[in-house]
Amino acid sequence: MKNRACDVVVVGGGAAGMAASLAVLEQGYSSAIVEREERLGGILLQCIHNGFGLTEFNEELTGPEYAESFFTSVLKSDIQVYVDTTVTAIERSREGLEVFFVNTRDGIIRMSCRAVVLAMGCRERNRGNLRIPGTRPAGVYTAGLAQRLINMEGYIPGKEAVIIGSGDIGLIMARRMVWSGCRVHGVVEILPYPSGLTRNIVQCLKDFDIPLYLRHIISRIHGKHRVEGVDVTPLVNGIPDEENTFFIPCDTLLLSAGLIPENELSKEAGVVINPQTGGPLVDSTMMTSVEGVFAAGNVLHVHDIVDYVTEEARRTGGYVAEYLTGFKPSLQVKVKAGSNVRYVNPAMFNPERPDRLYLRSLIVKNKAVVDISVDGTPLQQIKQRHVQPSEMISISLSAAGIDPSIFTPDSAMEVSIL
Ligand SMILES: Cc1cc2nc3c(=O)[nH]c(=O)nc-3n(C[C@H](O)[C@H](O)[C@H](O)COP(=O)(O)OP(=O)(O)OC[C@H]3O[C@@H](n4cnc5c(N)ncnc54)[C@H](O)[C@@H]3O)c2cc1C
């Protein structure tokens, strides 16, 4: 086993990992990025459509273009980069933390460090997670895997497709399959509203006349060796209306039914997971329940827009650098999801240094208000033109409107949508 050392180890070289390590470097600390794929960039590398970077670069880039600007900076810097290398464990030592990783060149490496940033992204829910009845033929793929096959491996998974779930990946893949010469018979969504961004509904379904079946489920997959079709059943008051089930012949079924933060490694390291997000529970500095271990990006909570990932990860890198100086916030209070809010991240708030909160709505509403209160006392109200569960809300709190004296260590901040 080889022994090495640096100040901060960043696990994962996607948008979050790259932004966090550049921020750490900017503050004068050394870091290493460990990435299990052959190159840096993460999920961005397979997203060859445009729509990335409107906030960060003020222009629309493709995923690889967005990633390039970061990995160019990383590769020019003193950041140690390990690609084709998988992190297998994070452990506490007497001096700090130890990260173990493995690759075919070096074997096992033990990297001693003072802080770790978890940036492992997320994974897709698969057929096992969805429990769809029927046979087990070939031709069932997660949408992200199909995207990788087409965009990176040059392999078209089928000719006649149906897509489960109207999340962004499913919508983008509906259009991508059509562009690859495939016929897409429809997108089937269990909810009464689409799960993806409105712009993707328009640009990926409406523009290509692909039907969207809201309040419908795939109730059976048919086919022995290869998918031959699926049964689609409408829901009435949430109950399958079996009499109106219809059959769609197809040879491919793509699943786009949600993403799950990739936290096996985090759990093994003893990190407490927030049941509302599936990611680590973090304080106002993005530190997890394990001292010195921070998190950013999709491993923390699933983001719809990469610019938010970059912003959050850059901030996390800054907090890590502060932590290395010995800084600890003197007061942090709990943040709770109130009415109509699925979750709020981070789970703690520092009244002396108000920052950004990310939240997801449980409702679809025009002219909504994000209402923030502390122990029942109103703190701030922020107007939103439109809210829906698929679009993450990012709120910047300014110190100007906040009187730190109303907070006690037992205070709780509640964020609701009215
Ligand atoms: C299909 C799709 C379409 C999208 N479209 C848009 C869009 O149009 N506009 C937009 O702004 N955003 C879009 N996004 C969102 C945005 O691209 C992502 O949220 C963002 O890139 C995620 O960055 P990340 O660093 O958190 O995760 P990732 O990019 O997933 O990076 C995580 C990295 O960690 C590595 N890793 C995991 N475990 C280990 C381990 N144990 N050891 C070493 N390495 C490990 C992985 O290999 C991966 O490279 C899209 C996302 C997807 C999936």
The ligand as an SDF file (V2000), in Angstrom:
LIG
                    3D

 53 58  0  0  0  0  0  0  0  0999 V2000
  -29.1580   13.4470  -18.1800 C   0  0  0  0  0  0  0  0  0  0  0  0
  -28.9150   14.7140  -17.4450 C   0  0  0  0  0  0  0  0  0  0  0  0
  -29.2420   15.8990  -18.0530 C   0  0  0  0  0  0  0  0  0  0  0  0
  -28.9750   17.1040  -17.4150 C   0  0  0  0  0  0  0  0  0  0  0  0
  -29.2660   18.2600  -18.0580 N   0  0  0  0  0  0  0  0  0  0  0  0
  -28.9300   19.4330  -17.4880 C   0  0  0  0  0  0  0  0  0  0  0  0
  -29.1070   20.6740  -18.1990 C   0  0  0  0  0  0  0  0  0  0  0  0
  -29.6100   20.7000  -19.3230 O   0  0  0  0  0  0  0  0  0  0  0  0
  -28.6950   21.8080  -17.5970 N   0  0  0  0  0  0  0  0  0  0  0  0
  -28.1230   21.8000  -16.3670 C   0  0  0  0  0  0  0  0  0  0  0  0
  -27.7380   22.8460  -15.8660 O   0  0  0  0  0  0  0  0  0  0  0  0
  -27.9680   20.6470  -15.6620 N   0  0  0  0  0  0  0  0  0  0  0  0
  -28.3460   19.4670  -16.1780 C   0  0  0  0  0  0  0  0  0  0  0  0
  -28.1490   18.2940  -15.5000 N   0  0  0  0  0  0  0  0  0  0  0  0
  -27.6980   18.3350  -14.0880 C   0  0  0  0  0  0  0  0  0  0  0  0
  -26.1810   18.4530  -13.8900 C   0  0  0  0  0  0  0  0  0  0  0  0
  -25.4860   18.0410  -15.0130 O   0  0  0  0  0  0  0  0  0  0  0  0
  -25.7480   17.6020  -12.7020 C   0  0  0  0  0  0  0  0  0  0  0  0
  -26.5690   17.9190  -11.6010 O   0  0  0  0  0  0  0  0  0  0  0  0
  -24.2820   17.8410  -12.2810 C   0  0  0  0  0  0  0  0  0  0  0  0
  -23.4160   17.7390  -13.3830 O   0  0  0  0  0  0  0  0  0  0  0  0
  -23.8980   16.8430  -11.1730 C   0  0  0  0  0  0  0  0  0  0  0  0
  -22.5840   17.0510  -10.7400 O   0  0  0  0  0  0  0  0  0  0  0  0
  -21.9530   16.1940   -9.5340 P   0  0  0  0  0  0  0  0  0  0  0  0
  -20.5070   16.5380   -9.5260 O   0  0  0  0  0  0  0  0  0  0  0  0
  -22.7300   16.3800   -8.2970 O   0  0  0  0  0  0  0  0  0  0  0  0
  -22.1550   14.6710   -9.9350 O   0  0  0  0  0  0  0  0  0  0  0  0
  -21.5300   13.7920  -11.1430 P   0  0  0  0  0  0  0  0  0  0  0  0
  -21.3780   14.5700  -12.3680 O   0  0  0  0  0  0  0  0  0  0  0  0
  -22.3770   12.5630  -11.1840 O   0  0  0  0  0  0  0  0  0  0  0  0
  -20.0730   13.4200  -10.5980 O   0  0  0  0  0  0  0  0  0  0  0  0
  -19.8380   12.4830   -9.6020 C   0  0  0  0  0  0  0  0  0  0  0  0
  -18.5460   11.7690   -9.9320 C   0  0  0  0  0  0  0  0  0  0  0  0
  -18.1480   10.9790   -8.8100 O   0  0  0  0  0  0  0  0  0  0  0  0
  -17.5280    9.7960   -9.3060 C   0  0  0  0  0  0  0  0  0  0  0  0
  -17.5680    8.7880   -8.2280 N   0  0  0  0  0  0  0  0  0  0  0  0
  -18.6490    8.2540   -7.5990 C   0  0  0  0  0  0  0  0  0  0  0  0
  -18.2690    7.3920   -6.6480 N   0  0  0  0  0  0  0  0  0  0  0  0
  -16.9210    7.3820   -6.6660 C   0  0  0  0  0  0  0  0  0  0  0  0
  -15.9380    6.6680   -5.8890 C   0  0  0  0  0  0  0  0  0  0  0  0
  -16.2720    5.8130   -4.9160 N   0  0  0  0  0  0  0  0  0  0  0  0
  -14.6270    6.8880   -6.1710 N   0  0  0  0  0  0  0  0  0  0  0  0
  -14.2550    7.7640   -7.1510 C   0  0  0  0  0  0  0  0  0  0  0  0
  -15.1480    8.4560   -7.9080 N   0  0  0  0  0  0  0  0  0  0  0  0
  -16.4700    8.2690   -7.6510 C   0  0  0  0  0  0  0  0  0  0  0  0
  -18.3910    9.4240  -10.5090 C   0  0  0  0  0  0  0  0  0  0  0  0
  -17.7060    8.5840  -11.4060 O   0  0  0  0  0  0  0  0  0  0  0  0
  -18.6830   10.8120  -11.1140 C   0  0  0  0  0  0  0  0  0  0  0  0
  -17.7770   11.1740  -12.1220 O   0  0  0  0  0  0  0  0  0  0  0  0
  -28.4030   17.0850  -16.1190 C   0  0  0  0  0  0  0  0  0  0  0  0
  -28.1140   15.8690  -15.4810 C   0  0  0  0  0  0  0  0  0  0  0  0
  -28.3670   14.6960  -16.1350 C   0  0  0  0  0  0  0  0  0  0  0  0
  -28.0490   13.3900  -15.4250 C   0  0  0  0  0  0  0  0  0  0  0  0
  1  2  1  0
  2  3  1  0
  2 52  2  0
  3  4  2  0
  4  5  1  0
  4 50  1  0
  5  6  2  0
  6  7  1  0
  6 13  1  0
  7  8  2  0
  7  9  1  0
  9 10  1  0
 10 11  2  0
 10 12  1  0
 12 13  2  0
 13 14  1  0
 14 15  1  0
 14 50  1  0
 15 16  1  0
 16 17  1  0
 16 18  1  0
 18 19  1  0
 18 20  1  0
 20 21  1  0
 20 22  1  0
 22 23  1  0
 23 24  1  0
 24 25  2  0
 24 26  1  0
 24 27  1  0
 27 28  1  0
 28 29  2  0
 28 30  1  0
 28 31  1  0
 31 32  1  0
 32 33  1  0
 33 34  1  0
 33 48  1  0
 34 35  1  0
 35 36  1  0
 35 46  1  0
 36 37  1  0
 36 45  1  0
 37 38  2  0
 38 39  1  0
 39 40  1  0
 39 45  2  0
 40 41  1  0
 40 42  2  0
 42 43  1  0
 43 44  2  0
 44 45  1  0
 46 47  1  0
 46 48  1  0
 48 49  1  0
 50 51  2  0
 51 52  1  0
 52 53  1  0
M  END
$$$$
